[in-house]
Amino acid sequence: MNRKLSTILMVVFVALVFVACDGDKKKNNKQQSLSTMEESKGDSTMYGVCGDNTGMHVLELITVQGDTLSYVFDVEDGATVKGGILAGDRLAVVGYKNADGEYEATEVLNLTTLMGKWRSIDKQFELMEDGTVLSGVKEESQPWTAWKVYNGKLLLNKDTFSVNALGADSLYLENAHGIFTFTRQK
């Protein structure tokens, strides 16, 4: 019983810290940020933090609003989970309510894994927590300057990408122009 109570208190504490930090970002930053993604009209994505009770087939998501949702999913299905899952990571989850009344995740994108420095043959950029993109190439004619997730897709400025794969050191994005491969830059 004490373990369950301490787990609940920890989840509440993490949620409160998360909400408090988001409030400061909204006041201090004019850019689109991760904390405001859920405010986008028509966005079916749920945003939050991976909870401690996440297991092999159940994802516990503590939403930005403080609700706790349990999603059924298959952790071994690489098409569903992109970037892995670890308690405390920020996630974007696309799903639906199945016939049994359970939430079922069709796609889980780990935003914590997604953020950072990426490079390809002709592009270098860094996805920042506040929704900005820093370009590593000064001569680039149309650098990406902002990013967000919308309906499970990654938006870089006005370019929309499907995230085909996301790992600790690799990122595969796809749109109408092809598949783009990036590696993590240290």
C-alpha beads as a LAMMPS data file, in Angstrom:
LAMMPS data file: protein, C-alpha beads

186 atoms
185 bonds

1 atom types
1 bond types

-500.0 500.0 xlo xhi
-500.0 500.0 ylo yhi
-500.0 500.0 zlo zhi

Masses

1 110.0

Atoms # bond

1 1 1 0.000 0.000 0.000
2 1 1 2.831 2.426 0.834
3 1 1 4.449 1.736 -2.553
4 1 1 1.207 2.510 -4.371
5 1 1 0.719 5.712 -2.351
6 1 1 4.300 6.836 -3.001
7 1 1 3.867 6.105 -6.724
8 1 1 0.693 8.197 -6.837
9 1 1 2.386 11.036 -4.950
10 1 1 5.365 10.898 -7.336
11 1 1 3.062 11.046 -10.384
12 1 1 1.202 14.024 -8.911
13 1 1 4.511 15.747 -8.120
14 1 1 5.826 15.180 -11.675
15 1 1 2.552 16.468 -13.134
16 1 1 2.659 19.589 -10.938
17 1 1 6.288 20.285 -11.865
18 1 1 5.437 19.731 -15.531
19 1 1 2.466 22.130 -15.384
20 1 1 4.451 24.749 -13.438
21 1 1 7.296 24.638 -15.954
22 1 1 4.864 24.912 -18.857
23 1 1 3.274 28.000 -17.312
24 1 1 6.621 29.790 -17.162
25 1 1 7.425 28.858 -20.773
26 1 1 4.100 30.195 -22.005
27 1 1 4.725 33.529 -20.288
28 1 1 8.368 33.875 -21.358
29 1 1 8.327 32.521 -24.892
30 1 1 6.432 33.849 -27.908
31 1 1 7.323 30.799 -30.053
32 1 1 5.059 27.749 -30.453
33 1 1 6.099 25.308 -27.751
34 1 1 5.461 21.672 -26.913
35 1 1 3.262 22.757 -24.042
36 1 1 0.861 24.527 -26.403
37 1 1 0.641 21.764 -29.006
38 1 1 -2.473 20.297 -27.451
39 1 1 -4.220 23.638 -28.029
40 1 1 -4.048 23.228 -31.829
41 1 1 -7.552 22.901 -33.233
42 1 1 -8.248 19.582 -34.917
43 1 1 -5.210 17.865 -33.406
44 1 1 -6.118 14.332 -32.319
45 1 1 -2.767 13.807 -30.569
46 1 1 -2.636 13.482 -26.780
47 1 1 0.453 14.954 -25.098
48 1 1 1.894 14.104 -21.735
49 1 1 4.469 12.218 -19.730
50 1 1 4.969 8.461 -19.657
51 1 1 3.848 7.168 -16.263
52 1 1 5.552 4.644 -13.973
53 1 1 2.791 2.073 -14.535
54 1 1 3.649 1.627 -18.217
55 1 1 4.267 -2.005 -19.082
56 1 1 4.561 -4.384 -21.983
57 1 1 1.049 -3.760 -23.312
58 1 1 -0.264 -0.779 -21.333
59 1 1 0.945 2.795 -21.676
60 1 1 0.159 5.139 -18.800
61 1 1 0.019 8.723 -20.080
62 1 1 -0.214 11.618 -17.642
63 1 1 -1.625 14.330 -19.859
64 1 1 -0.683 17.995 -19.770
65 1 1 -4.095 18.619 -18.182
66 1 1 -3.186 16.200 -15.359
67 1 1 -5.454 13.320 -16.394
68 1 1 -4.084 9.776 -16.343
69 1 1 -5.001 7.676 -19.363
70 1 1 -4.165 4.019 -19.952
71 1 1 -3.589 2.989 -23.568
72 1 1 -3.381 -0.593 -24.789
73 1 1 -0.476 -1.008 -27.223
74 1 1 2.168 -3.436 -28.432
75 1 1 5.650 -2.314 -27.336
76 1 1 7.242 -4.819 -29.733
77 1 1 5.518 -3.263 -32.728
78 1 1 8.051 -0.813 -34.172
79 1 1 5.306 0.823 -36.225
80 1 1 3.485 1.844 -33.041
81 1 1 6.268 3.045 -30.719
82 1 1 8.845 5.453 -32.123
83 1 1 11.732 6.513 -29.902
84 1 1 11.107 3.998 -27.127
85 1 1 9.276 4.612 -23.885
86 1 1 10.652 5.355 -20.470
87 1 1 8.855 6.722 -17.422
88 1 1 9.181 10.502 -17.354
89 1 1 9.637 10.916 -21.126
90 1 1 7.393 13.366 -22.952
91 1 1 5.137 11.599 -25.444
92 1 1 2.731 12.350 -28.264
93 1 1 0.097 9.592 -28.568
94 1 1 -2.416 9.011 -31.353
95 1 1 -5.141 6.512 -30.609
96 1 1 -8.829 5.751 -30.318
97 1 1 -11.366 4.112 -28.029
98 1 1 -11.907 0.492 -29.089
99 1 1 -15.114 -1.592 -28.904
100 1 1 -14.245 -2.670 -25.338
101 1 1 -14.103 0.977 -24.220
102 1 1 -10.314 0.914 -23.811
103 1 1 -7.991 3.501 -25.268
104 1 1 -5.762 1.933 -27.921
105 1 1 -2.574 3.640 -29.114
106 1 1 -1.943 3.482 -32.851
107 1 1 1.211 5.594 -32.672
108 1 1 3.463 6.694 -29.818
109 1 1 6.144 9.289 -30.567
110 1 1 8.737 9.940 -27.861
111 1 1 9.307 13.716 -27.927
112 1 1 12.207 13.436 -25.488
113 1 1 14.049 11.183 -27.958
114 1 1 13.053 13.376 -30.910
115 1 1 14.552 16.558 -29.471
116 1 1 18.206 17.239 -30.065
117 1 1 20.721 17.722 -32.875
118 1 1 20.222 15.898 -36.182
119 1 1 22.175 15.874 -39.435
120 1 1 21.987 14.467 -42.945
121 1 1 24.205 14.964 -45.980
122 1 1 22.840 18.469 -46.636
123 1 1 20.991 19.486 -43.443
124 1 1 21.858 20.114 -39.803
125 1 1 19.308 21.220 -37.235
126 1 1 18.405 21.034 -33.578
127 1 1 14.862 20.516 -32.299
128 1 1 14.494 22.571 -29.136
129 1 1 12.021 21.958 -26.323
130 1 1 10.285 25.314 -26.922
131 1 1 9.264 24.361 -30.487
132 1 1 12.039 26.223 -32.267
133 1 1 14.504 24.722 -34.706
134 1 1 18.093 25.917 -34.773
135 1 1 19.778 25.480 -38.141
136 1 1 23.363 24.273 -38.218
137 1 1 23.924 25.476 -41.794
138 1 1 24.106 29.249 -42.157
139 1 1 23.917 29.209 -45.988
140 1 1 20.627 27.298 -46.077
141 1 1 18.034 29.146 -48.198
142 1 1 14.894 27.993 -46.327
143 1 1 15.928 26.709 -42.893
144 1 1 13.358 25.166 -40.604
145 1 1 12.634 27.530 -37.713
146 1 1 9.711 25.878 -35.867
147 1 1 8.434 22.386 -35.189
148 1 1 5.447 20.650 -33.630
149 1 1 3.519 17.399 -33.791
150 1 1 0.035 17.517 -35.284
151 1 1 -2.148 14.409 -35.656
152 1 1 0.937 12.259 -35.151
153 1 1 2.884 13.960 -37.948
154 1 1 6.015 16.078 -37.501
155 1 1 5.619 19.604 -38.861
156 1 1 8.834 21.492 -39.639
157 1 1 7.654 24.958 -40.659
158 1 1 5.046 24.049 -43.312
159 1 1 6.652 20.718 -44.264
160 1 1 4.719 17.699 -42.958
161 1 1 6.531 14.408 -42.317
162 1 1 5.597 10.953 -41.131
163 1 1 8.110 9.647 -38.608
164 1 1 8.923 6.214 -40.045
165 1 1 11.504 5.365 -37.389
166 1 1 13.132 7.077 -34.425
167 1 1 15.988 5.660 -32.409
168 1 1 18.674 6.953 -30.083
169 1 1 20.906 7.819 -33.053
170 1 1 18.662 7.712 -36.157
171 1 1 15.588 9.458 -37.520
172 1 1 13.714 8.525 -40.706
173 1 1 11.174 11.036 -42.000
174 1 1 8.942 10.659 -45.051
175 1 1 6.810 13.025 -47.099
176 1 1 5.714 13.337 -50.755
177 1 1 9.308 14.177 -51.760
178 1 1 10.831 10.979 -50.351
179 1 1 12.419 9.453 -47.276
180 1 1 14.988 11.489 -45.370
181 1 1 17.581 9.903 -43.093
182 1 1 19.183 11.770 -40.197
183 1 1 21.723 10.740 -37.606
184 1 1 22.108 12.118 -34.111
185 1 1 24.805 14.777 -33.863
186 1 1 26.697 15.001 -30.596

Bonds

1 1 1 2
2 1 2 3
3 1 3 4
4 1 4 5
5 1 5 6
6 1 6 7
7 1 7 8
8 1 8 9
9 1 9 10
10 1 10 11
11 1 11 12
12 1 12 13
13 1 13 14
14 1 14 15
15 1 15 16
16 1 16 17
17 1 17 18
18 1 18 19
19 1 19 20
20 1 20 21
21 1 21 22
22 1 22 23
23 1 23 24
24 1 24 25
25 1 25 26
26 1 26 27
27 1 27 28
28 1 28 29
29 1 29 30
30 1 30 31
31 1 31 32
32 1 32 33
33 1 33 34
34 1 34 35
35 1 35 36
36 1 36 37
37 1 37 38
38 1 38 39
39 1 39 40
40 1 40 41
41 1 41 42
42 1 42 43
43 1 43 44
44 1 44 45
45 1 45 46
46 1 46 47
47 1 47 48
48 1 48 49
49 1 49 50
50 1 50 51
51 1 51 52
52 1 52 53
53 1 53 54
54 1 54 55
55 1 55 56
56 1 56 57
57 1 57 58
58 1 58 59
59 1 59 60
60 1 60 61
61 1 61 62
62 1 62 63
63 1 63 64
64 1 64 65
65 1 65 66
66 1 66 67
67 1 67 68
68 1 68 69
69 1 69 70
70 1 70 71
71 1 71 72
72 1 72 73
73 1 73 74
74 1 74 75
75 1 75 76
76 1 76 77
77 1 77 78
78 1 78 79
79 1 79 80
80 1 80 81
81 1 81 82
82 1 82 83
83 1 83 84
84 1 84 85
85 1 85 86
86 1 86 87
87 1 87 88
88 1 88 89
89 1 89 90
90 1 90 91
91 1 91 92
92 1 92 93
93 1 93 94
94 1 94 95
95 1 95 96
96 1 96 97
97 1 97 98
98 1 98 99
99 1 99 100
100 1 100 101
101 1 101 102
102 1 102 103
103 1 103 104
104 1 104 105
105 1 105 106
106 1 106 107
107 1 107 108
108 1 108 109
109 1 109 110
110 1 110 111
111 1 111 112
112 1 112 113
113 1 113 114
114 1 114 115
115 1 115 116
116 1 116 117
117 1 117 118
118 1 118 119
119 1 119 120
120 1 120 121
121 1 121 122
122 1 122 123
123 1 123 124
124 1 124 125
125 1 125 126
126 1 126 127
127 1 127 128
128 1 128 129
129 1 129 130
130 1 130 131
131 1 131 132
132 1 132 133
133 1 133 134
134 1 134 135
135 1 135 136
136 1 136 137
137 1 137 138
138 1 138 139
139 1 139 140
140 1 140 141
141 1 141 142
142 1 142 143
143 1 143 144
144 1 144 145
145 1 145 146
146 1 146 147
147 1 147 148
148 1 148 149
149 1 149 150
150 1 150 151
151 1 151 152
152 1 152 153
153 1 153 154
154 1 154 155
155 1 155 156
156 1 156 157
157 1 157 158
158 1 158 159
159 1 159 160
160 1 160 161
161 1 161 162
162 1 162 163
163 1 163 164
164 1 164 165
165 1 165 166
166 1 166 167
167 1 167 168
168 1 168 169
169 1 169 170
170 1 170 171
171 1 171 172
172 1 172 173
173 1 173 174
174 1 174 175
175 1 175 176
176 1 176 177
177 1 177 178
178 1 178 179
179 1 179 180
180 1 180 181
181 1 181 182
182 1 182 183
183 1 183 184
184 1 184 185
185 1 185 186
